[in-house]
Amino acid sequence: MNKEEITSIIENALKSGDKTPGIFDLAKIMAIKAEIQSCTTVNSVLGLIDEHRDLISKAFGLSEDVIEETVQKIRAIEG
């Protein structure tokens, strides 16, 4: 698993949002980030994104299309 490439894809998606996480969401977002960084497979990363999809989209102001595009880019890494 190419962690650097996955991190870059996720960071670019989050930057495209129109919000910054609020103080109450920040701790949850940081916990999700730590979980993603400890993942060893693409499927585990995708599972976390799916599990926390609502919080991620709300906290960063992302549309469902952006999240789905991110998931597809990460899936493409695995081939």
QUILIN-V696150 format. One record per residue. N is the residue number from 0. RES is the residue in one letter. PSI is psi in whole degrees, -180 to 180 (* if undefined). Layout:
# QUILIN-V696150
n->(N N)
res->(RES RES)
psi->(PSI PSI)
This chain:
# QUILIN-V696150
n->(0 1 2 3 4 5 6 7 8 9 10 11 12 13 14 15 16 17 18 19 20 21 22 23 24 25 26 27 28 29 30 31 32 33 34 35 36 37 38 39 40 41 42 43 44 45 46 47 48 49 50 51 52 53 54 55 56 57 58 59 60 61 62 63 64 65 66 67 68 69 70 71 72 73 74 75 76 77 78)
res->(M N K E E I T S I I E N A L K S G D K T P G I F D L A K I M A I K A E I Q S C T T V N S V L G L I D E H R D L I S K A F G L S E D V I E E T V Q K I R A I E G)
psi->(131 91 -38 -43 -42 -43 -43 -43 -47 -46 -42 -39 -45 -36 -24 -11 164 16 160 137 138 170 -37 -26 -20 -45 -40 -42 -42 -36 -41 -42 -45 -40 -44 -41 -25 -4 148 -5 155 -41 -36 -37 -47 -37 -42 -41 -45 -43 -37 18 -47 -46 -45 -46 -40 -47 -34 -2 43 143 162 -34 -41 -43 -43 -39 -40 -45 -44 -40 -41 -42 -38 -26 -41 -24 *)
